[in-house]
Amino acid sequence: MTDIHVVNNHGQFTHLEQRLLRDLDGVDTELIDNETPPAEIEADGLVLSGGPSIEETGNSAAYLELDIPVLGICLGHQLIAQELDGEVAEGEYGGYADVEVTILDDSDPLVGSLAPSIRTWASHADEVVEVPPGFERTAESEVCGVEAMADTEQDHYGVQWHPEVAHTERGEELFANFRDLCE
């Protein structure tokens, strides 16, 4: 079994991330508090959940130093960018909406299989505006230039949208791709 922990950053959909992972074949999952010391984490991969505030992400930044794949969703995506010298800014588009996302790299191990595009449910109150060094932009939309990013060398990935909600197409496929990265 592949053990993937979901880090609770107090997002309203965090429980759905854990549920979707739990329903995948070959995955054991656990929801962990974001104050969990990095040394106590024994997992094959981590999902940094969404949440209301980057100031409430506990030890999430320290988890990026663990030698395991990390997937950031919404706030988790922004945290990865901010901590690794990218840039996050207030989005012009605002709150939750249905967004058509174009996949830029069909060979990307996380989002490539979703090419050429998918409908997503996303919030753009804040968004990544510049990817960190070593990352590639892997998806965009008309409202956001960095809908997804990847550093395949470090196994760090981020998506602005919420793959765990029913409004997003092929969310289970994205989580299955992440499971494959963690095996």
N, C-alpha and C positions, 0 to 999 in steps of 0.2 A: 504494500500500500504506500502511496505517496502522501506524505503528511504536509498539508498546507494550512498555516495559521492565518486567520483574518484578524488584523489589528484594529481594535475598536477605537476609532477617532470620533465617536459620538454622532455619526451620520444616521439619517433616518432610514437608509436602505441597507445598513451594515448586516442585519440579520438575513437579508435576501442573498447577500454575497456568500455567507456561510452555507445557506440552504442550497444554493446552486452548486457549490463545490461538493457538498455532501452527497448530492444526487448524481454526481459523475462517477462512472466506474473507476475503481482503483484509487479513490481519494478518501483519506481520513482528514477531517478538518476540526479545528477548534477555534473559538472566538476568544481572543486574549485582550486583556486590558493594555492600553498603550503606555502604561507605567511599568510594565514587566521589564525587568533588567535584561539587556541583550544576552548576557551570559546564561540566562535561564531558558532561552529559546532553543528548542531542539526540533527543527522543522526542515523540510526539503524546500520550502518556499514560503513567502509571505505576501499577503495582500494588504496594502495600506488603504483602509477604507476612506470614504468621503467623510465630511464633517463640517461643522459650522465655522471653525476658526483654526488657523494655522498655529495660534498660540495655545491650542488645546490638544496638540498632537503628542504630548508626553515624550517618550523615548523614540518616536518613529524615525527621527533623523539618524539616531545611532544604529538603527536596524539596517541602514544602508551599508554599514561596514561589515555586516555578516557575509559570509561567503556562500550565499544562496540567492536564487532568483527572487526579485521583488517586483510586484505589480502595484502601481499606484492608480487609484481610481478617484477622479475629480480632485478633491483636496489632497489625496495621496500623490497624485500626478504633479500637482503644484508644489508640494513639499519636496519631492525629488528634484524638481527643477531648481527651486530656491536653494536647497542645501548643496547642490552640486554646481553652483555658479551659473545657473540659467537666470531667467528673469520672469517674474510673475507680475501682472498688472490687472487693474480693474477692467473687466470686459465691457465693450460698448453695448452688447446685446442684452445683458442682464440675466434674469432668472430662468427657470426651467422652461424648455420648449423642445419640440420635435425638430431635429436637425439632420439634414442629409450630410453624411460624412464620406469624403472621397479618400480611398486608400491610395497612398502614393508609392508604396513598395510592396508588390505582391509576393516578394520573397521574404518579407519580414516574418519571423517565426510566431509573433503574437497576432498581428492583424492582417497579414498577407493573404490568408485564406478567405478573408471577407471582401476582397477586391471584386469588382471595381468600386462599389459603394454600398453603404447601409444606412437605414433610418435609425436614429438614436434619440434617446431622451437625455438631455444634457442641461447643465446650468453653466452660464458664462458670466456670473457675477464677478469672478476672478478667473484668469486664464494664463497659461504659459505663453509668453510672447517671444521668448528666446530660449532655445534648447541649450542645455549645459554642454561644455566641451565633451566630445566623445559620443554624443547622442546624434541621431538622425531624426528628422521629422518624418513620420510614417503615415500621417493622415491629416487632412485639413477639411474645412468647410467654408461656406461663404461668410460665416460670422467669426471664424477663429482659424488662424493660420497654423496652430499646433494642437490639433485634436488628439494626436497620439505621437509618442516619441519612443525611441529605443536606443539603448546602448547594449548591443549584443555581446560585447567583450565582458562587461560587468554583469550581464543578465539583469539589467534594470529597465523596466518598461512602464509607460504611463499612458492613460487614456483620460480625456476630459469628460467623456460621457459615462453613463451608468449602464454597463452591460447586464447587470443583475435584475433590471426591471423589465416587465412585460412589454413596455413601449419600445424597447430596443430590439431590433432584429438580430438574431444569431448570437445573442449574449452567451448562451451555453457553449457555442463553438469557441468563442474567445477564451472562456474559462478552461475548456478542454485543451486549447493550444497552450495555455499557461501551465496546466498540469503536465503536459508533455515536456515543457522546458524544465520542470522540477524533478522529473524522473531520473 
